[in-house]
């Protein structure tokens, strides 16, 4: 009558009734039914005490008795009169003890499985949050390193005039970068996360500073070999690279901001930027050079072999 093949299936299909549902059975407040074609038993509450089970017990006994008398079972004609209602009551009451025990075991297993799944899901969620926070901190740390390297070029390579620009900048204003995963291949390549607020002129300026920093690291003045420590990071731009708004600083010159990004802003947002209505001079010429390393062209950015980049990718020697 319950139409089940395993106790686990039964426990999942028919969870125990609450005390409120048990008391409400048979009243207008209950939506629990128990009929021959829609049979239901509560294997947790008392078999001969709860209203549902008392009804189910009587329904089962009467239905089975009618089936026996109707010839549904292959009993001999002399046996049928000997099977009484009392016999069926005794048999079902005895068998129900076994059924209740098996049901409880199956239900407990389901509860443990559900608890394990919930705990596993909670741990996975915590792991994702920790990984996300770890990644965020790593990106911010690399932004700080990038900012400090660019600032060192300005102060120690005869470009102090650009300190007026860096006074308005912070590590958060630099573009971020990320890897494809925990690769151990060295040197690792970092995909640049473009900051959509930065103009092409500002990006070219920044990356020209990176070139100067790398060249100085590879062969500093007065030394015959590269400095100790880790080499500057290899950062690459990719056509399918990630783009984010980033943190746009206030008070920069108009050619520092991307025009398309500015057009996407509301009027009050533009006013809040306090844009200087003139162009910044990104010239990188110093008294020590002839102007060929001015940062005006992408040819200053060295191309490096990198398996992670597509053939059309631009590989930049940045910090």
C-alpha positions as CSV (number, residue, x, y, z in Angstrom):
1,X,0.0,0.0,0.0
2,X,2.9,2.4,0.6
3,X,4.5,1.4,-2.7
4,X,8.2,1.6,-1.8
5,X,11.2,-0.5,-2.6
6,X,13.8,0.7,0.0
7,X,13.5,2.1,3.5
8,X,15.5,5.2,2.4
9,X,13.0,5.9,-0.3
10,X,10.1,5.6,2.2
11,X,11.9,7.9,4.7
12,X,12.5,10.5,2.1
13,X,9.0,10.4,0.6
14,X,7.2,10.4,4.0
15,X,9.1,12.4,6.6
16,X,7.7,12.2,10.2
17,X,4.7,14.4,11.0
18,X,5.1,17.3,13.4
19,X,3.1,17.2,16.7
20,X,0.8,19.9,15.2
21,X,0.2,17.8,12.1
22,X,-0.5,14.7,14.2
23,X,-3.1,16.4,16.4
24,X,-4.8,18.1,13.4
25,X,-5.3,14.8,11.4
26,X,-8.9,14.2,10.6
27,X,-9.9,17.9,11.1
28,X,-10.5,20.6,8.6
29,X,-7.0,22.0,9.4
30,X,-5.2,18.9,8.1
31,X,-4.0,18.3,4.6
32,X,-2.8,14.8,5.4
33,X,-4.9,12.0,3.9
34,X,-4.8,8.2,4.4
35,X,-6.8,6.1,2.0
36,X,-6.4,2.7,0.3
37,X,-4.9,4.3,-2.8
38,X,-3.1,7.1,-0.9
39,X,-1.9,5.3,2.2
40,X,0.2,7.0,4.8
41,X,1.8,5.8,8.1
42,X,3.7,7.9,10.7
43,X,6.6,5.6,11.7
44,X,7.7,7.9,14.5
45,X,4.6,8.7,16.6
46,X,2.8,5.9,18.5
47,X,1.5,3.1,16.3
48,X,-1.7,2.7,18.4
49,X,-1.9,6.2,19.8
50,X,-1.7,8.8,17.0
51,X,-4.9,9.6,15.1
52,X,-3.3,9.0,11.7
53,X,-1.8,5.6,12.7
54,X,-5.0,4.4,14.4
55,X,-6.9,5.2,11.1
56,X,-4.1,3.6,9.0
57,X,-4.1,0.5,11.2
58,X,-7.9,0.0,10.9
59,X,-7.9,0.8,7.2
60,X,-5.1,-1.8,6.5
61,X,-6.7,-4.5,8.6
62,X,-10.1,-4.1,7.0
63,X,-8.7,-3.9,3.4
64,X,-6.5,-7.0,3.9
65,X,-9.4,-8.9,5.4
66,X,-11.6,-8.1,2.4
67,X,-8.8,-9.1,0.0
68,X,-8.5,-12.4,1.7
69,X,-12.2,-13.1,1.7
70,X,-12.4,-12.0,-1.9
71,X,-9.8,-14.6,-3.0
72,X,-6.9,-12.2,-3.7
73,X,-4.6,-14.7,-2.0
74,X,-4.2,-18.4,-2.8
75,X,-5.4,-19.7,0.4
76,X,-7.4,-22.9,0.6
77,X,-11.1,-22.7,1.1
78,X,-10.8,-24.3,4.5
79,X,-8.1,-21.7,5.6
80,X,-9.9,-18.4,4.9
81,X,-12.6,-18.8,7.6
82,X,-9.7,-19.3,10.1
83,X,-8.1,-15.9,9.4
84,X,-9.8,-13.4,11.6
85,X,-9.5,-9.7,12.3
86,X,-7.7,-10.5,15.5
87,X,-5.0,-12.5,13.6
88,X,-4.3,-9.6,11.3
89,X,-4.2,-7.1,14.1
90,X,-1.6,-9.3,15.9
91,X,0.5,-9.7,12.8
92,X,0.5,-6.1,11.8
93,X,1.3,-4.8,15.3
94,X,4.2,-7.2,15.6
95,X,5.5,-6.4,12.1
96,X,5.2,-2.6,12.7
97,X,7.9,-2.8,15.4
98,X,10.3,-4.0,12.8
99,X,9.1,-1.4,10.3
100,X,9.5,1.5,12.7
101,X,13.0,0.5,13.6
102,X,14.0,0.2,9.9
103,X,12.4,3.5,9.1
104,X,14.2,5.3,11.9
105,X,17.5,3.9,10.8
106,X,16.9,5.1,7.2
107,X,15.6,8.5,8.4
108,X,18.7,9.0,10.6
109,X,21.0,8.2,7.7
110,X,19.2,10.8,5.6
111,X,19.6,13.4,8.3
112,X,23.3,12.6,8.7
113,X,23.7,12.9,4.9
114,X,21.8,16.2,4.8
115,X,23.9,17.5,7.7
116,X,27.1,16.4,6.0
117,X,26.0,18.0,2.7
118,X,25.2,21.2,4.6
119,X,28.5,21.2,6.4
120,X,30.4,20.5,3.1
121,X,28.5,23.3,1.4
122,X,29.3,25.7,4.3
123,X,33.0,24.7,4.2
124,X,33.1,25.1,0.4
125,X,31.5,28.6,0.7
126,X,34.0,29.6,3.3
127,X,36.8,28.3,1.1
128,X,35.5,30.4,-1.8
129,X,35.3,33.5,0.3
130,X,38.8,33.0,1.7
131,X,40.2,32.4,-1.8
132,X,38.5,35.5,-3.1
133,X,39.8,37.6,-0.2
134,X,43.3,36.1,-0.7
135,X,43.2,37.0,-4.4
136,X,42.0,40.5,-3.6
137,X,44.8,41.1,-1.2
138,X,47.4,39.7,-3.7
139,X,46.1,42.0,-6.4
140,X,46.3,45.0,-4.0
141,X,49.8,44.0,-2.9
142,X,50.9,43.9,-6.5
143,X,49.3,47.3,-7.2
144,X,51.4,48.7,-4.3
145,X,54.6,47.2,-5.7
146,X,53.8,48.5,-9.1
147,X,53.1,52.0,-7.8
148,X,56.3,52.1,-5.7
149,X,58.4,50.9,-8.7
150,X,56.9,53.6,-11.0
151,X,57.4,56.2,-8.3
152,X,61.1,55.2,-7.9
153,X,61.7,55.8,-11.6
154,X,60.2,59.3,-11.3
155,X,62.4,60.2,-8.3
156,X,65.7,58.5,-9.1
157,X,65.9,58.7,-12.9
158,X,65.7,62.5,-13.4
159,X,61.9,62.6,-13.9
160,X,61.0,64.5,-10.7
161,X,58.8,66.8,-12.6
162,X,56.2,64.0,-12.8
163,X,55.9,63.9,-9.0
164,X,53.1,66.4,-9.4
165,X,51.1,63.7,-11.1
166,X,52.0,61.0,-8.6
167,X,51.0,63.2,-5.7
168,X,47.5,62.7,-6.9
169,X,47.8,58.9,-7.3
170,X,47.8,55.9,-5.0
171,X,48.4,52.2,-5.4
172,X,44.6,51.7,-5.8
173,X,44.7,53.8,-9.0
174,X,47.1,51.3,-10.7
175,X,45.8,48.6,-13.0
176,X,45.5,45.1,-11.4
177,X,46.7,41.8,-12.8
178,X,45.9,38.1,-12.3
179,X,47.1,34.7,-13.3
180,X,45.3,31.7,-14.8
181,X,45.8,29.8,-11.6
182,X,48.4,28.3,-9.2
183,X,50.9,27.6,-12.0
184,X,54.5,26.8,-11.0
185,X,55.8,27.7,-14.4
186,X,58.4,30.4,-14.2
187,X,58.4,33.2,-15.1
188,X,54.7,33.5,-14.4
189,X,52.7,35.8,-16.7
190,X,50.1,38.1,-15.2
191,X,47.1,39.2,-17.3
192,X,46.5,42.9,-16.9
193,X,43.1,43.9,-15.6
194,X,42.6,47.1,-17.5
195,X,41.2,50.1,-15.6
196,X,38.6,51.6,-17.8
197,X,39.0,55.1,-16.5
198,X,42.7,55.3,-17.7
199,X,43.3,56.9,-21.0
200,X,45.6,55.3,-23.6
201,X,48.1,58.1,-23.1
202,X,48.3,57.5,-19.3
203,X,48.6,53.7,-19.8
204,X,51.5,54.3,-22.3
205,X,53.2,56.6,-19.8
206,X,52.9,54.1,-16.9
207,X,54.2,51.2,-19.0
208,X,57.1,53.3,-20.3
209,X,58.0,53.8,-16.6
210,X,57.8,50.0,-16.2
211,X,60.3,49.5,-19.1
212,X,62.7,51.9,-17.4
213,X,62.4,50.1,-14.1
214,X,63.0,46.7,-15.8
215,X,66.0,47.9,-17.7
216,X,67.5,49.4,-14.6
217,X,66.9,46.1,-12.7
218,X,68.5,44.1,-15.5
219,X,71.6,46.3,-15.6
220,X,71.7,49.1,-13.0
221,X,74.2,51.9,-13.5
222,X,77.6,51.1,-12.2
223,X,76.9,47.4,-12.0
224,X,77.6,44.6,-14.5
225,X,74.7,42.3,-13.6
226,X,71.1,42.5,-12.5
227,X,70.1,43.4,-9.0
228,X,69.3,40.6,-6.6
229,X,65.8,39.5,-5.7
230,X,62.9,38.6,-7.8
231,X,62.6,39.9,-11.3
232,X,59.9,42.4,-12.2
233,X,56.6,40.6,-13.1
234,X,55.8,39.9,-16.7
235,X,52.4,41.5,-17.4
236,X,50.5,40.9,-20.6
237,X,47.6,42.5,-22.3
238,X,45.1,40.2,-23.9
239,X,42.2,40.9,-26.2
240,X,39.9,38.8,-23.9
241,X,41.4,40.3,-20.8
242,X,39.2,41.5,-17.9
243,X,38.3,45.2,-17.7
244,X,37.1,46.9,-14.5
245,X,36.3,50.5,-13.6
246,X,39.0,50.6,-11.0
247,X,39.5,53.6,-8.7
248,X,39.6,56.8,-10.6
249,X,41.4,59.6,-8.7
250,X,40.2,63.2,-8.6
251,X,42.0,66.2,-9.9
252,X,43.9,64.8,-12.9
253,X,44.4,66.4,-16.2
254,X,41.7,65.8,-18.9
255,X,44.0,63.6,-21.1
256,X,44.5,61.2,-18.1
257,X,40.9,60.0,-18.3
258,X,39.4,57.8,-20.9
259,X,37.0,59.8,-23.0
260,X,34.5,57.0,-23.5
261,X,34.5,56.3,-19.8
262,X,33.9,60.0,-19.0
263,X,30.9,60.0,-21.4
264,X,29.3,57.2,-19.4
265,X,29.3,59.3,-16.2
266,X,26.5,61.4,-14.9
267,X,27.1,65.2,-14.8
268,X,27.5,65.3,-11.0
269,X,30.1,62.4,-11.2
270,X,32.2,64.4,-13.7
271,X,32.0,67.5,-11.5
272,X,33.2,65.4,-8.5
273,X,36.3,64.4,-10.4
274,X,37.5,68.0,-10.6
275,X,39.2,67.5,-13.9
276,X,42.0,69.9,-14.8
277,X,40.9,71.5,-18.1
278,X,44.3,71.1,-19.8
279,X,46.5,68.3,-21.1
280,X,49.3,66.7,-19.0
281,X,52.7,66.4,-20.6
282,X,53.7,62.8,-20.4
283,X,57.2,63.4,-21.9
284,X,59.8,61.2,-20.3
285,X,62.9,62.8,-21.8
286,X,65.7,63.3,-19.2
287,X,69.0,65.2,-19.4
288,X,70.8,61.9,-19.6
289,X,69.0,60.6,-22.8
290,X,68.4,61.7,-26.3
291,X,64.6,61.4,-26.1
292,X,64.3,58.0,-27.7
293,X,62.9,56.5,-24.5
294,X,60.1,59.1,-24.1
295,X,57.3,56.7,-23.7
296,X,55.5,58.0,-26.7
297,X,55.3,54.6,-28.5
298,X,54.7,50.9,-27.7
299,X,58.1,50.0,-29.2
300,X,59.6,50.8,-25.8
301,X,57.8,47.8,-24.4
302,X,59.9,44.6,-24.9
303,X,58.2,41.6,-26.4
304,X,58.8,38.3,-24.5
305,X,58.1,34.7,-25.3
306,X,55.1,33.5,-23.3
307,X,53.1,30.3,-23.8
308,X,50.0,31.8,-22.0
309,X,49.6,34.6,-24.4
310,X,47.9,34.3,-27.8
311,X,49.9,35.2,-30.9
312,X,48.2,38.6,-31.0
313,X,48.8,39.3,-27.3
314,X,51.1,42.1,-26.3
315,X,53.6,41.0,-23.7
316,X,54.9,43.8,-21.5
317,X,57.9,43.8,-19.2
318,X,56.2,45.5,-16.3
319,X,56.6,45.0,-12.6
